[in-house]
Amino acid sequence: MVAKKGLYANIAAKKARIAAGSKEKMRKVGSKGAPTAASFKKAAKTAKPAKPVAKKAGGIIKKGFHRMPDGRIMKDSAHKAGPKRSK
């Protein structure tokens, strides 16, 4: 038996359909069929822990490295060095 998708997955899927141009609308808080506060509390209990962002010793990045906007740590020379030019 395949496990059902969770509450947050369903909300994200609906927001994606709306952004793609479907004529759906999100239900108002308290309306019939909308998730209740109890639903959100139950979903929070089964939520997976967030994946940790790559860090070096104690969150300090060693000299010669930098953090990319998406959280990865790269060596300074990894993408800054271009082709060598002759003078």
C-alpha positions as protocol buffer text, in pm:
chain_id: "A"
residue {
  index: 1
  type: MET
  ca { x: 0 y: 0 z: 0 }
}
residue {
  index: 2
  type: VAL
  ca { x: 135 y: 342 z: -95 }
}
residue {
  index: 3
  type: ALA
  ca { x: 132 y: 611 z: 175 }
}
residue {
  index: 4
  type: LYS
  ca { x: -77 y: 920 z: 110 }
}
residue {
  index: 5
  type: LYS
  ca { x: 85 y: 1253 z: 48 }
}
residue {
  index: 6
  type: GLY
  ca { x: 79 y: 1483 z: 348 }
}
residue {
  index: 7
  type: LEU
  ca { x: -115 y: 1801 z: 414 }
}
residue {
  index: 8
  type: TYR
  ca { x: 170 y: 2032 z: 312 }
}
residue {
  index: 9
  type: ALA
  ca { x: 231 y: 1833 z: -10 }
}
residue {
  index: 10
  type: ASN
  ca { x: -136 y: 1873 z: -101 }
}
residue {
  index: 11
  type: ILE
  ca { x: -128 y: 2247 z: -29 }
}
residue {
  index: 12
  type: ALA
  ca { x: 190 y: 2290 z: -236 }
}
residue {
  index: 13
  type: ALA
  ca { x: 38 y: 2091 z: -524 }
}
residue {
  index: 14
  type: LYS
  ca { x: -275 y: 2306 z: -523 }
}
residue {
  index: 15
  type: LYS
  ca { x: -71 y: 2628 z: -516 }
}
residue {
  index: 16
  type: ALA
  ca { x: 128 y: 2498 z: -813 }
}
residue {
  index: 17
  type: ARG
  ca { x: -193 y: 2421 z: -1006 }
}
residue {
  index: 18
  type: ILE
  ca { x: -326 y: 2770 z: -929 }
}
residue {
  index: 19
  type: ALA
  ca { x: 2 y: 2929 z: -1041 }
}
residue {
  index: 20
  type: ALA
  ca { x: -16 y: 2724 z: -1362 }
}
residue {
  index: 21
  type: GLY
  ca { x: -350 y: 2886 z: -1443 }
}
residue {
  index: 22
  type: SER
  ca { x: -620 y: 2654 z: -1310 }
}
residue {
  index: 23
  type: LYS
  ca { x: -935 y: 2832 z: -1196 }
}
residue {
  index: 24
  type: GLU
  ca { x: -915 y: 2677 z: -847 }
}
residue {
  index: 25
  type: LYS
  ca { x: -901 y: 2887 z: -532 }
}
residue {
  index: 26
  type: MET
  ca { x: -766 y: 2812 z: -187 }
}
residue {
  index: 27
  type: ARG
  ca { x: -1042 y: 2755 z: 69 }
}
residue {
  index: 28
  type: LYS
  ca { x: -1095 y: 3020 z: 335 }
}
residue {
  index: 29
  type: VAL
  ca { x: -1007 y: 2941 z: 696 }
}
residue {
  index: 30
  type: GLY
  ca { x: -1303 y: 2773 z: 867 }
}
residue {
  index: 31
  type: SER
  ca { x: -1488 y: 2686 z: 548 }
}
residue {
  index: 32
  type: LYS
  ca { x: -1609 y: 2331 z: 479 }
}
residue {
  index: 33
  type: GLY
  ca { x: -1326 y: 2113 z: 352 }
}
residue {
  index: 34
  type: ALA
  ca { x: -1048 y: 2348 z: 460 }
}
residue {
  index: 35
  type: PRO
  ca { x: -781 y: 2207 z: 692 }
}
residue {
  index: 36
  type: THR
  ca { x: -840 y: 2280 z: 1058 }
}
residue {
  index: 37
  type: ALA
  ca { x: -590 y: 2386 z: 1322 }
}
residue {
  index: 38
  type: ALA
  ca { x: -595 y: 2024 z: 1446 }
}
residue {
  index: 39
  type: SER
  ca { x: -497 y: 1906 z: 1097 }
}
residue {
  index: 40
  type: PHE
  ca { x: -191 y: 2132 z: 1100 }
}
residue {
  index: 41
  type: LYS
  ca { x: -92 y: 2013 z: 1450 }
}
residue {
  index: 42
  type: LYS
  ca { x: -122 y: 1650 z: 1340 }
}
residue {
  index: 43
  type: ALA
  ca { x: 84 y: 1719 z: 1026 }
}
residue {
  index: 44
  type: ALA
  ca { x: 354 y: 1890 z: 1234 }
}
residue {
  index: 45
  type: LYS
  ca { x: 397 y: 1573 z: 1443 }
}
residue {
  index: 46
  type: THR
  ca { x: 476 y: 1362 z: 1136 }
}
residue {
  index: 47
  type: ALA
  ca { x: 689 y: 1622 z: 957 }
}
residue {
  index: 48
  type: LYS
  ca { x: 1039 y: 1520 z: 853 }
}
residue {
  index: 49
  type: PRO
  ca { x: 1321 y: 1725 z: 1005 }
}
residue {
  index: 50
  type: ALA
  ca { x: 1471 y: 1988 z: 776 }
}
residue {
  index: 51
  type: LYS
  ca { x: 1790 y: 1890 z: 597 }
}
residue {
  index: 52
  type: PRO
  ca { x: 2089 y: 2065 z: 752 }
}
residue {
  index: 53
  type: VAL
  ca { x: 2274 y: 2321 z: 543 }
}
residue {
  index: 54
  type: ALA
  ca { x: 2632 y: 2224 z: 467 }
}
residue {
  index: 55
  type: LYS
  ca { x: 2858 y: 2373 z: 733 }
}
residue {
  index: 56
  type: LYS
  ca { x: 3218 y: 2351 z: 827 }
}
residue {
  index: 57
  type: ALA
  ca { x: 3345 y: 2338 z: 1188 }
}
residue {
  index: 58
  type: GLY
  ca { x: 3094 y: 2527 z: 1403 }
}
residue {
  index: 59
  type: GLY
  ca { x: 2933 y: 2703 z: 1108 }
}
residue {
  index: 60
  type: ILE
  ca { x: 3255 y: 2887 z: 1026 }
}
residue {
  index: 61
  type: ILE
  ca { x: 3370 y: 2854 z: 669 }
}
residue {
  index: 62
  type: LYS
  ca { x: 3740 y: 2784 z: 634 }
}
residue {
  index: 63
  type: LYS
  ca { x: 3968 y: 3028 z: 454 }
}
residue {
  index: 64
  type: GLY
  ca { x: 3961 y: 2976 z: 77 }
}
residue {
  index: 65
  type: PHE
  ca { x: 3595 y: 2871 z: 70 }
}
residue {
  index: 66
  type: HIS
  ca { x: 3267 y: 3061 z: 31 }
}
residue {
  index: 67
  type: ARG
  ca { x: 2896 y: 2984 z: 64 }
}
residue {
  index: 68
  type: MET
  ca { x: 2681 y: 2980 z: -250 }
}
residue {
  index: 69
  type: PRO
  ca { x: 2328 y: 3132 z: -233 }
}
residue {
  index: 70
  type: ASP
  ca { x: 2175 y: 2780 z: -224 }
}
residue {
  index: 71
  type: GLY
  ca { x: 2380 y: 2687 z: 85 }
}
residue {
  index: 72
  type: ARG
  ca { x: 2658 y: 2484 z: -77 }
}
residue {
  index: 73
  type: ILE
  ca { x: 3018 y: 2551 z: 23 }
}
residue {
  index: 74
  type: MET
  ca { x: 3261 y: 2586 z: -267 }
}
residue {
  index: 75
  type: LYS
  ca { x: 3632 y: 2642 z: -298 }
}
residue {
  index: 76
  type: ASP
  ca { x: 3711 y: 3000 z: -403 }
}
residue {
  index: 77
  type: SER
  ca { x: 3902 y: 2886 z: -709 }
}
residue {
  index: 78
  type: ALA
  ca { x: 3629 y: 2641 z: -821 }
}
residue {
  index: 79
  type: HIS
  ca { x: 3435 y: 2882 z: -1041 }
}
residue {
  index: 80
  type: LYS
  ca { x: 3618 y: 3215 z: -1025 }
}
residue {
  index: 81
  type: ALA
  ca { x: 3922 y: 3107 z: -1223 }
}
residue {
  index: 82
  type: GLY
  ca { x: 3866 y: 3164 z: -1592 }
}
residue {
  index: 83
  type: PRO
  ca { x: 4079 y: 3061 z: -1889 }
}
residue {
  index: 84
  type: LYS
  ca { x: 4437 y: 3185 z: -1871 }
}
residue {
  index: 85
  type: ARG
  ca { x: 4512 y: 3473 z: -2102 }
}
residue {
  index: 86
  type: SER
  ca { x: 4842 y: 3528 z: -2273 }
}
residue {
  index: 87
  type: LYS
  ca { x: 4986 y: 3880 z: -2264 }
}
